[in-house]
Amino acid sequence: MSTPQPIPPHTTWLQRFKRLAQLTASLHPEDPRFPIVMRLLEKCDGYYRTDNHASFIETGKRIRSLMDTPPIG
């Protein structure tokens, strides 16, 4: 039996960004959540660039929470 190979780091990041894209696919500029989500996505990009997995994941959870909440207005 072969030992499972670890997932390459770039694959992990790709999966995370894909999930964020799926979460925010319905977001449009008129949505009141738009500016907040865009700022959080910018933070995620920074966390990616500094290889900060924990902060990326926490920020992704905030984005998911926002997207799970219906927009007001």
HTML snippet that shows the backbone in 3Dmol.js (N, CA, C, O; Angstrom):
<script src="https://3Dmol.org/build/3Dmol-min.js"></script>
<div id="view" style="width:600px;height:400px;position:relative"></div>
<script>
const pdb = `
ATOM      1  N   MET A   1       0.835  -1.171   0.000  1.00  0.00           N
ATOM      2  CA  MET A   1       0.000   0.000   0.000  1.00  0.00           C
ATOM      3  C   MET A   1       0.889   1.247   0.000  1.00  0.00           C
ATOM      4  O   MET A   1       1.845   1.336   0.771  1.00  0.00           O
ATOM      5  N   SER A   2       0.571   2.190  -0.856  1.00  0.00           N
ATOM      6  CA  SER A   2       1.396   3.388  -0.921  1.00  0.00           C
ATOM      7  C   SER A   2       0.913   4.427   0.093  1.00  0.00           C
ATOM      8  O   SER A   2      -0.263   4.473   0.457  1.00  0.00           O
ATOM      9  N   THR A   3       1.841   5.242   0.527  1.00  0.00           N
ATOM     10  CA  THR A   3       1.536   6.313   1.464  1.00  0.00           C
ATOM     11  C   THR A   3       0.931   7.476   0.701  1.00  0.00           C
ATOM     12  O   THR A   3       1.463   7.869  -0.337  1.00  0.00           O
ATOM     13  N   PRO A   4      -0.176   8.042   1.193  1.00  0.00           N
ATOM     14  CA  PRO A   4      -0.765   9.188   0.492  1.00  0.00           C
ATOM     15  C   PRO A   4       0.219  10.353   0.447  1.00  0.00           C
ATOM     16  O   PRO A   4       0.911  10.644   1.423  1.00  0.00           O
ATOM     17  N   GLN A   5       0.261  11.003  -0.696  1.00  0.00           N
ATOM     18  CA  GLN A   5       1.150  12.143  -0.874  1.00  0.00           C
ATOM     19  C   GLN A   5       0.486  13.399  -0.326  1.00  0.00           C
ATOM     20  O   GLN A   5      -0.726  13.564  -0.461  1.00  0.00           O
ATOM     21  N   PRO A   6       1.269  14.293   0.295  1.00  0.00           N
ATOM     22  CA  PRO A   6       0.678  15.537   0.784  1.00  0.00           C
ATOM     23  C   PRO A   6       0.186  16.392  -0.385  1.00  0.00           C
ATOM     24  O   PRO A   6       0.725  16.334  -1.491  1.00  0.00           O
ATOM     25  N   ILE A   7      -0.837  17.173  -0.113  1.00  0.00           N
ATOM     26  CA  ILE A   7      -1.373  18.065  -1.139  1.00  0.00           C
ATOM     27  C   ILE A   7      -0.390  19.221  -1.330  1.00  0.00           C
ATOM     28  O   ILE A   7      -0.011  19.867  -0.353  1.00  0.00           O
ATOM     29  N   PRO A   8       0.029  19.495  -2.564  1.00  0.00           N
ATOM     30  CA  PRO A   8       0.945  20.608  -2.792  1.00  0.00           C
ATOM     31  C   PRO A   8       0.329  21.921  -2.321  1.00  0.00           C
ATOM     32  O   PRO A   8      -0.876  22.118  -2.474  1.00  0.00           O
ATOM     33  N   PRO A   9       1.130  22.827  -1.749  1.00  0.00           N
ATOM     34  CA  PRO A   9       0.604  24.096  -1.219  1.00  0.00           C
ATOM     35  C   PRO A   9      -0.200  24.895  -2.248  1.00  0.00           C
ATOM     36  O   PRO A   9      -1.216  25.493  -1.894  1.00  0.00           O
ATOM     37  N   HIS A  10       0.231  24.918  -3.512  1.00  0.00           N
ATOM     38  CA  HIS A  10      -0.501  25.709  -4.505  1.00  0.00           C
ATOM     39  C   HIS A  10      -1.902  25.147  -4.731  1.00  0.00           C
ATOM     40  O   HIS A  10      -2.827  25.897  -5.042  1.00  0.00           O
ATOM     41  N   THR A  11      -2.063  23.835  -4.578  1.00  0.00           N
ATOM     42  CA  THR A  11      -3.377  23.217  -4.734  1.00  0.00           C
ATOM     43  C   THR A  11      -4.292  23.636  -3.588  1.00  0.00           C
ATOM     44  O   THR A  11      -5.476  23.897  -3.802  1.00  0.00           O
ATOM     45  N   THR A  12      -3.758  23.699  -2.393  1.00  0.00           N
ATOM     46  CA  THR A  12      -4.533  24.131  -1.222  1.00  0.00           C
ATOM     47  C   THR A  12      -5.036  25.554  -1.423  1.00  0.00           C
ATOM     48  O   THR A  12      -6.212  25.843  -1.202  1.00  0.00           O
ATOM     49  N   TRP A  13      -4.136  26.441  -1.843  1.00  0.00           N
ATOM     50  CA  TRP A  13      -4.533  27.840  -2.060  1.00  0.00           C
ATOM     51  C   TRP A  13      -5.555  27.940  -3.187  1.00  0.00           C
ATOM     52  O   TRP A  13      -6.509  28.712  -3.087  1.00  0.00           O
ATOM     53  N   LEU A  14      -5.371  27.178  -4.245  1.00  0.00           N
ATOM     54  CA  LEU A  14      -6.309  27.197  -5.366  1.00  0.00           C
ATOM     55  C   LEU A  14      -7.702  26.772  -4.906  1.00  0.00           C
ATOM     56  O   LEU A  14      -8.697  27.383  -5.297  1.00  0.00           O
ATOM     57  N   GLN A  15      -7.776  25.749  -4.093  1.00  0.00           N
ATOM     58  CA  GLN A  15      -9.061  25.280  -3.575  1.00  0.00           C
ATOM     59  C   GLN A  15      -9.724  26.361  -2.721  1.00  0.00           C
ATOM     60  O   GLN A  15     -10.937  26.557  -2.794  1.00  0.00           O
ATOM     61  N   ARG A  16      -8.940  27.050  -1.924  1.00  0.00           N
ATOM     62  CA  ARG A  16      -9.499  28.108  -1.074  1.00  0.00           C
ATOM     63  C   ARG A  16     -10.034  29.266  -1.903  1.00  0.00           C
ATOM     64  O   ARG A  16     -11.132  29.760  -1.647  1.00  0.00           O
ATOM     65  N   PHE A  17      -9.267  29.700  -2.893  1.00  0.00           N
ATOM     66  CA  PHE A  17      -9.732  30.798  -3.747  1.00  0.00           C
ATOM     67  C   PHE A  17     -10.952  30.375  -4.562  1.00  0.00           C
ATOM     68  O   PHE A  17     -11.847  31.185  -4.805  1.00  0.00           O
ATOM     69  N   LYS A  18     -10.991  29.141  -4.976  1.00  0.00           N
ATOM     70  CA  LYS A  18     -12.149  28.638  -5.726  1.00  0.00           C
ATOM     71  C   LYS A  18     -13.388  28.695  -4.843  1.00  0.00           C
ATOM     72  O   LYS A  18     -14.459  29.084  -5.308  1.00  0.00           O
ATOM     73  N   ARG A  19     -13.257  28.315  -3.587  1.00  0.00           N
ATOM     74  CA  ARG A  19     -14.381  28.357  -2.652  1.00  0.00           C
ATOM     75  C   ARG A  19     -14.859  29.798  -2.467  1.00  0.00           C
ATOM     76  O   ARG A  19     -16.064  30.049  -2.456  1.00  0.00           O
ATOM     77  N   LEU A  20     -13.936  30.744  -2.323  1.00  0.00           N
ATOM     78  CA  LEU A  20     -14.322  32.149  -2.189  1.00  0.00           C
ATOM     79  C   LEU A  20     -15.057  32.628  -3.448  1.00  0.00           C
ATOM     80  O   LEU A  20     -16.038  33.366  -3.357  1.00  0.00           O
ATOM     81  N   ALA A  21     -14.582  32.207  -4.603  1.00  0.00           N
ATOM     82  CA  ALA A  21     -15.245  32.589  -5.854  1.00  0.00           C
ATOM     83  C   ALA A  21     -16.667  32.040  -5.896  1.00  0.00           C
ATOM     84  O   ALA A  21     -17.591  32.730  -6.327  1.00  0.00           O
ATOM     85  N   GLN A  22     -16.838  30.818  -5.454  1.00  0.00           N
ATOM     86  CA  GLN A  22     -18.175  30.221  -5.423  1.00  0.00           C
ATOM     87  C   GLN A  22     -19.084  30.956  -4.440  1.00  0.00           C
ATOM     88  O   GLN A  22     -20.258  31.192  -4.725  1.00  0.00           O
ATOM     89  N   LEU A  23     -18.533  31.311  -3.288  1.00  0.00           N
ATOM     90  CA  LEU A  23     -19.317  32.012  -2.274  1.00  0.00           C
ATOM     91  C   LEU A  23     -19.789  33.382  -2.747  1.00  0.00           C
ATOM     92  O   LEU A  23     -20.892  33.814  -2.412  1.00  0.00           O
ATOM     93  N   THR A  24     -18.955  34.059  -3.521  1.00  0.00           N
ATOM     94  CA  THR A  24     -19.230  35.450  -3.886  1.00  0.00           C
ATOM     95  C   THR A  24     -19.741  35.606  -5.317  1.00  0.00           C
ATOM     96  O   THR A  24     -19.881  36.731  -5.796  1.00  0.00           O
ATOM     97  N   ALA A  25     -20.017  34.519  -5.995  1.00  0.00           N
ATOM     98  CA  ALA A  25     -20.428  34.578  -7.403  1.00  0.00           C
ATOM     99  C   ALA A  25     -21.684  35.413  -7.619  1.00  0.00           C
ATOM    100  O   ALA A  25     -21.831  36.035  -8.670  1.00  0.00           O
ATOM    101  N   SER A  26     -22.577  35.439  -6.661  1.00  0.00           N
ATOM    102  CA  SER A  26     -23.833  36.180  -6.818  1.00  0.00           C
ATOM    103  C   SER A  26     -23.722  37.635  -6.362  1.00  0.00           C
ATOM    104  O   SER A  26     -24.686  38.391  -6.486  1.00  0.00           O
ATOM    105  N   LEU A  27     -22.590  38.028  -5.851  1.00  0.00           N
ATOM    106  CA  LEU A  27     -22.399  39.391  -5.339  1.00  0.00           C
ATOM    107  C   LEU A  27     -22.279  40.376  -6.490  1.00  0.00           C
ATOM    108  O   LEU A  27     -21.593  40.101  -7.475  1.00  0.00           O
ATOM    109  N   HIS A  28     -22.934  41.511  -6.376  1.00  0.00           N
ATOM    110  CA  HIS A  28     -22.867  42.544  -7.404  1.00  0.00           C
ATOM    111  C   HIS A  28     -22.638  43.897  -6.732  1.00  0.00           C
ATOM    112  O   HIS A  28     -22.914  44.036  -5.540  1.00  0.00           O
ATOM    113  N   PRO A  29     -22.146  44.889  -7.458  1.00  0.00           N
ATOM    114  CA  PRO A  29     -21.784  46.177  -6.864  1.00  0.00           C
ATOM    115  C   PRO A  29     -22.920  46.892  -6.128  1.00  0.00           C
ATOM    116  O   PRO A  29     -22.652  47.697  -5.236  1.00  0.00           O
ATOM    117  N   GLU A  30     -24.168  46.623  -6.473  1.00  0.00           N
ATOM    118  CA  GLU A  30     -25.288  47.278  -5.806  1.00  0.00           C
ATOM    119  C   GLU A  30     -25.622  46.640  -4.458  1.00  0.00           C
ATOM    120  O   GLU A  30     -26.366  47.214  -3.663  1.00  0.00           O
ATOM    121  N   ASP A  31     -25.079  45.472  -4.209  1.00  0.00           N
ATOM    122  CA  ASP A  31     -25.326  44.750  -2.960  1.00  0.00           C
ATOM    123  C   ASP A  31     -24.644  45.513  -1.815  1.00  0.00           C
ATOM    124  O   ASP A  31     -23.470  45.862  -1.936  1.00  0.00           O
ATOM    125  N   PRO A  32     -25.350  45.780  -0.709  1.00  0.00           N
ATOM    126  CA  PRO A  32     -24.743  46.510   0.401  1.00  0.00           C
ATOM    127  C   PRO A  32     -23.548  45.788   1.036  1.00  0.00           C
ATOM    128  O   PRO A  32     -22.743  46.420   1.720  1.00  0.00           O
ATOM    129  N   ARG A  33     -23.425  44.497   0.822  1.00  0.00           N
ATOM    130  CA  ARG A  33     -22.284  43.737   1.365  1.00  0.00           C
ATOM    131  C   ARG A  33     -21.036  43.871   0.503  1.00  0.00           C
ATOM    132  O   ARG A  33     -19.934  43.526   0.930  1.00  0.00           O
ATOM    133  N   PHE A  34     -21.218  44.376  -0.717  1.00  0.00           N
ATOM    134  CA  PHE A  34     -20.130  44.402  -1.704  1.00  0.00           C
ATOM    135  C   PHE A  34     -18.843  45.049  -1.187  1.00  0.00           C
ATOM    136  O   PHE A  34     -17.786  44.423  -1.277  1.00  0.00           O
ATOM    137  N   PRO A  35     -18.884  46.283  -0.644  1.00  0.00           N
ATOM    138  CA  PRO A  35     -17.618  46.896  -0.222  1.00  0.00           C
ATOM    139  C   PRO A  35     -16.921  46.136   0.900  1.00  0.00           C
ATOM    140  O   PRO A  35     -15.694  46.050   0.933  1.00  0.00           O
ATOM    141  N   ILE A  36     -17.708  45.589   1.814  1.00  0.00           N
ATOM    142  CA  ILE A  36     -17.113  44.837   2.925  1.00  0.00           C
ATOM    143  C   ILE A  36     -16.457  43.565   2.408  1.00  0.00           C
ATOM    144  O   ILE A  36     -15.323  43.249   2.768  1.00  0.00           O
ATOM    145  N   VAL A  37     -17.177  42.842   1.562  1.00  0.00           N
ATOM    146  CA  VAL A  37     -16.640  41.594   1.023  1.00  0.00           C
ATOM    147  C   VAL A  37     -15.391  41.868   0.186  1.00  0.00           C
ATOM    148  O   VAL A  37     -14.431  41.100   0.241  1.00  0.00           O
ATOM    149  N   MET A  38     -15.396  42.939  -0.578  1.00  0.00           N
ATOM    150  CA  MET A  38     -14.213  43.265  -1.389  1.00  0.00           C
ATOM    151  C   MET A  38     -13.002  43.556  -0.506  1.00  0.00           C
ATOM    152  O   MET A  38     -11.889  43.140  -0.828  1.00  0.00           O
ATOM    153  N   ARG A  39     -13.207  44.260   0.594  1.00  0.00           N
ATOM    154  CA  ARG A  39     -12.097  44.520   1.521  1.00  0.00           C
ATOM    155  C   ARG A  39     -11.586  43.209   2.115  1.00  0.00           C
ATOM    156  O   ARG A  39     -10.379  43.010   2.252  1.00  0.00           O
ATOM    157  N   LEU A  40     -12.502  42.329   2.462  1.00  0.00           N
ATOM    158  CA  LEU A  40     -12.090  41.039   3.020  1.00  0.00           C
ATOM    159  C   LEU A  40     -11.356  40.189   1.984  1.00  0.00           C
ATOM    160  O   LEU A  40     -10.403  39.488   2.324  1.00  0.00           O
ATOM    161  N   LEU A  41     -11.790  40.244   0.728  1.00  0.00           N
ATOM    162  CA  LEU A  41     -11.073  39.521  -0.331  1.00  0.00           C
ATOM    163  C   LEU A  41      -9.666  40.082  -0.519  1.00  0.00           C
ATOM    164  O   LEU A  41      -8.725  39.327  -0.768  1.00  0.00           O
ATOM    165  N   GLU A  42      -9.519  41.393  -0.404  1.00  0.00           N
ATOM    166  CA  GLU A  42      -8.183  41.997  -0.480  1.00  0.00           C
ATOM    167  C   GLU A  42      -7.308  41.495   0.661  1.00  0.00           C
ATOM    168  O   GLU A  42      -6.122  41.229   0.472  1.00  0.00           O
ATOM    169  N   LYS A  43      -7.898  41.369   1.844  1.00  0.00           N
ATOM    170  CA  LYS A  43      -7.141  40.821   2.981  1.00  0.00           C
ATOM    171  C   LYS A  43      -6.712  39.386   2.681  1.00  0.00           C
ATOM    172  O   LYS A  43      -5.577  38.997   2.955  1.00  0.00           O
ATOM    173  N   CYS A  44      -7.635  38.604   2.113  1.00  0.00           N
ATOM    174  CA  CYS A  44      -7.298  37.216   1.770  1.00  0.00           C
ATOM    175  C   CYS A  44      -6.117  37.173   0.806  1.00  0.00           C
ATOM    176  O   CYS A  44      -5.232  36.326   0.935  1.00  0.00           O
ATOM    177  N   ASP A  45      -6.108  38.074  -0.143  1.00  0.00           N
ATOM    178  CA  ASP A  45      -4.997  38.127  -1.092  1.00  0.00           C
ATOM    179  C   ASP A  45      -3.691  38.405  -0.359  1.00  0.00           C
ATOM    180  O   ASP A  45      -2.666  37.790  -0.656  1.00  0.00           O
ATOM    181  N   GLY A  46      -3.724  39.319   0.585  1.00  0.00           N
ATOM    182  CA  GLY A  46      -2.523  39.613   1.382  1.00  0.00           C
ATOM    183  C   GLY A  46      -2.080  38.421   2.205  1.00  0.00           C
ATOM    184  O   GLY A  46      -0.885  38.148   2.321  1.00  0.00           O
ATOM    185  N   TYR A  47      -3.037  37.714   2.773  1.00  0.00           N
ATOM    186  CA  TYR A  47      -2.691  36.528   3.563  1.00  0.00           C
ATOM    187  C   TYR A  47      -2.092  35.441   2.675  1.00  0.00           C
ATOM    188  O   TYR A  47      -1.185  34.721   3.092  1.00  0.00           O
ATOM    189  N   TYR A  48      -2.597  35.329   1.467  1.00  0.00           N
ATOM    190  CA  TYR A  48      -2.023  34.384   0.517  1.00  0.00           C
ATOM    191  C   TYR A  48      -0.565  34.755   0.224  1.00  0.00           C
ATOM    192  O   TYR A  48       0.319  33.898   0.235  1.00  0.00           O
ATOM    193  N   ARG A  49      -0.332  36.034  -0.035  1.00  0.00           N
ATOM    194  CA  ARG A  49       1.022  36.491  -0.392  1.00  0.00           C
ATOM    195  C   ARG A  49       2.024  36.294   0.739  1.00  0.00           C
ATOM    196  O   ARG A  49       3.221  36.144   0.494  1.00  0.00           O
ATOM    197  N   THR A  50       1.534  36.296   1.984  1.00  0.00           N
ATOM    198  CA  THR A  50       2.431  36.095   3.127  1.00  0.00           C
ATOM    199  C   THR A  50       2.344  34.676   3.688  1.00  0.00           C
ATOM    200  O   THR A  50       2.921  34.372   4.732  1.00  0.00           O
ATOM    201  N   ASP A  51       1.607  33.804   2.972  1.00  0.00           N
ATOM    202  CA  ASP A  51       1.457  32.394   3.350  1.00  0.00           C
ATOM    203  C   ASP A  51       0.845  32.240   4.743  1.00  0.00           C
ATOM    204  O   ASP A  51       1.238  31.362   5.512  1.00  0.00           O
ATOM    205  N   ASN A  52      -0.131  33.115   5.058  1.00  0.00           N
ATOM    206  CA  ASN A  52      -0.778  33.107   6.366  1.00  0.00           C
ATOM    207  C   ASN A  52      -2.102  32.345   6.263  1.00  0.00           C
ATOM    208  O   ASN A  52      -3.165  32.924   6.041  1.00  0.00           O
ATOM    209  N   HIS A  53      -1.996  31.037   6.430  1.00  0.00           N
ATOM    210  CA  HIS A  53      -3.157  30.168   6.256  1.00  0.00           C
ATOM    211  C   HIS A  53      -4.259  30.466   7.278  1.00  0.00           C
ATOM    212  O   HIS A  53      -5.430  30.562   6.911  1.00  0.00           O
ATOM    213  N   ALA A  54      -3.898  30.610   8.542  1.00  0.00           N
ATOM    214  CA  ALA A  54      -4.897  30.788   9.596  1.00  0.00           C
ATOM    215  C   ALA A  54      -5.730  32.053   9.377  1.00  0.00           C
ATOM    216  O   ALA A  54      -6.954  32.012   9.505  1.00  0.00           O
ATOM    217  N   SER A  55      -5.088  33.164   9.052  1.00  0.00           N
ATOM    218  CA  SER A  55      -5.826  34.414   8.845  1.00  0.00           C
ATOM    219  C   SER A  55      -6.686  34.336   7.592  1.00  0.00           C
ATOM    220  O   SER A  55      -7.795  34.870   7.569  1.00  0.00           O
ATOM    221  N   PHE A  56      -6.188  33.677   6.552  1.00  0.00           N
ATOM    222  CA  PHE A  56      -6.977  33.496   5.333  1.00  0.00           C
ATOM    223  C   PHE A  56      -8.259  32.725   5.654  1.00  0.00           C
ATOM    224  O   PHE A  56      -9.347  33.112   5.227  1.00  0.00           O
ATOM    225  N   ILE A  57      -8.123  31.654   6.393  1.00  0.00           N
ATOM    226  CA  ILE A  57      -9.273  30.818   6.727  1.00  0.00           C
ATOM    227  C   ILE A  57     -10.276  31.601   7.575  1.00  0.00           C
ATOM    228  O   ILE A  57     -11.479  31.532   7.321  1.00  0.00           O
ATOM    229  N   GLU A  58      -9.806  32.334   8.567  1.00  0.00           N
ATOM    230  CA  GLU A  58     -10.710  33.120   9.410  1.00  0.00           C
ATOM    231  C   GLU A  58     -11.434  34.189   8.601  1.00  0.00           C
ATOM    232  O   GLU A  58     -12.628  34.411   8.797  1.00  0.00           O
ATOM    233  N   THR A  59     -10.732  34.841   7.706  1.00  0.00           N
ATOM    234  CA  THR A  59     -11.348  35.865   6.864  1.00  0.00           C
ATOM    235  C   THR A  59     -12.344  35.223   5.900  1.00  0.00           C
ATOM    236  O   THR A  59     -13.403  35.790   5.630  1.00  0.00           O
ATOM    237  N   GLY A  60     -12.010  34.050   5.386  1.00  0.00           N
ATOM    238  CA  GLY A  60     -12.937  33.311   4.530  1.00  0.00           C
ATOM    239  C   GLY A  60     -14.224  32.964   5.262  1.00  0.00           C
ATOM    240  O   GLY A  60     -15.306  32.998   4.675  1.00  0.00           O
ATOM    241  N   LYS A  61     -14.109  32.633   6.538  1.00  0.00           N
ATOM    242  CA  LYS A  61     -15.295  32.347   7.342  1.00  0.00           C
ATOM    243  C   LYS A  61     -16.159  33.596   7.501  1.00  0.00           C
ATOM    244  O   LYS A  61     -17.387  33.508   7.499  1.00  0.00           O
ATOM    245  N   ARG A  62     -15.524  34.749   7.638  1.00  0.00           N
ATOM    246  CA  ARG A  62     -16.285  36.001   7.731  1.00  0.00           C
ATOM    247  C   ARG A  62     -17.021  36.270   6.422  1.00  0.00           C
ATOM    248  O   ARG A  62     -18.174  36.701   6.426  1.00  0.00           O
ATOM    249  N   ILE A  63     -16.347  36.012   5.303  1.00  0.00           N
ATOM    250  CA  ILE A  63     -16.989  36.193   3.999  1.00  0.00           C
ATOM    251  C   ILE A  63     -18.178  35.246   3.867  1.00  0.00           C
ATOM    252  O   ILE A  63     -19.252  35.651   3.423  1.00  0.00           O
ATOM    253  N   ARG A  64     -17.987  33.995   4.250  1.00  0.00           N
ATOM    254  CA  ARG A  64     -19.084  33.025   4.175  1.00  0.00           C
ATOM    255  C   ARG A  64     -20.259  33.486   5.024  1.00  0.00           C
ATOM    256  O   ARG A  64     -21.408  33.399   4.591  1.00  0.00           O
ATOM    257  N   SER A  65     -19.985  33.971   6.215  1.00  0.00           N
ATOM    258  CA  SER A  65     -21.043  34.449   7.101  1.00  0.00           C
ATOM    259  C   SER A  65     -21.806  35.617   6.471  1.00  0.00           C
ATOM    260  O   SER A  65     -23.035  35.657   6.518  1.00  0.00           O
ATOM    261  N   LEU A  66     -21.084  36.551   5.889  1.00  0.00           N
ATOM    262  CA  LEU A  66     -21.732  37.677   5.215  1.00  0.00           C
ATOM    263  C   LEU A  66     -22.592  37.213   4.047  1.00  0.00           C
ATOM    264  O   LEU A  66     -23.709  37.694   3.858  1.00  0.00           O
ATOM    265  N   MET A  67     -22.068  36.284   3.271  1.00  0.00           N
ATOM    266  CA  MET A  67     -22.800  35.816   2.090  1.00  0.00           C
ATOM    267  C   MET A  67     -24.003  34.951   2.481  1.00  0.00           C
ATOM    268  O   MET A  67     -24.964  34.851   1.718  1.00  0.00           O
ATOM    269  N   ASP A  68     -23.958  34.333   3.654  1.00  0.00           N
ATOM    270  CA  ASP A  68     -25.090  33.541   4.140  1.00  0.00           C
ATOM    271  C   ASP A  68     -26.198  34.423   4.706  1.00  0.00           C
ATOM    272  O   ASP A  68     -27.320  33.959   4.905  1.00  0.00           O
ATOM    273  N   THR A  69     -25.891  35.686   4.964  1.00  0.00           N
ATOM    274  CA  THR A  69     -26.869  36.637   5.495  1.00  0.00           C
ATOM    275  C   THR A  69     -27.507  37.401   4.345  1.00  0.00           C
ATOM    276  O   THR A  69     -26.795  38.017   3.551  1.00  0.00           O
ATOM    277  N   PRO A  70     -28.817  37.377   4.238  1.00  0.00           N
ATOM    278  CA  PRO A  70     -29.457  38.113   3.150  1.00  0.00           C
ATOM    279  C   PRO A  70     -29.143  39.613   3.235  1.00  0.00           C
ATOM    280  O   PRO A  70     -29.077  40.169   4.331  1.00  0.00           O
ATOM    281  N   PRO A  71     -28.951  40.264   2.089  1.00  0.00           N
ATOM    282  CA  PRO A  71     -28.660  41.693   2.109  1.00  0.00           C
ATOM    283  C   PRO A  71     -29.857  42.489   2.632  1.00  0.00           C
ATOM    284  O   PRO A  71     -31.013  42.123   2.421  1.00  0.00           O
ATOM    285  N   ILE A  72     -29.547  43.572   3.312  1.00  0.00           N
ATOM    286  CA  ILE A  72     -30.589  44.461   3.833  1.00  0.00           C
ATOM    287  C   ILE A  72     -30.748  45.619   2.858  1.00  0.00           C
ATOM    288  O   ILE A  72     -29.765  46.213   2.416  1.00  0.00           O
ATOM    289  N   GLY A  73     -31.949  45.922   2.541  1.00  0.00           N
ATOM    290  CA  GLY A  73     -32.181  47.092   1.694  1.00  0.00           C
ATOM    291  C   GLY A  73     -32.708  46.804   0.354  1.00  0.00           C
ATOM    292  O   GLY A  73     -32.934  47.725  -0.431  1.00  0.00           O
TER     293      GLY A  73
END
`;
const viewer = $3Dmol.createViewer("view");
viewer.addModel(pdb, "pdb");
viewer.setStyle({}, {cartoon: {color: "spectrum"}});
viewer.zoomTo();
viewer.render();
</script>
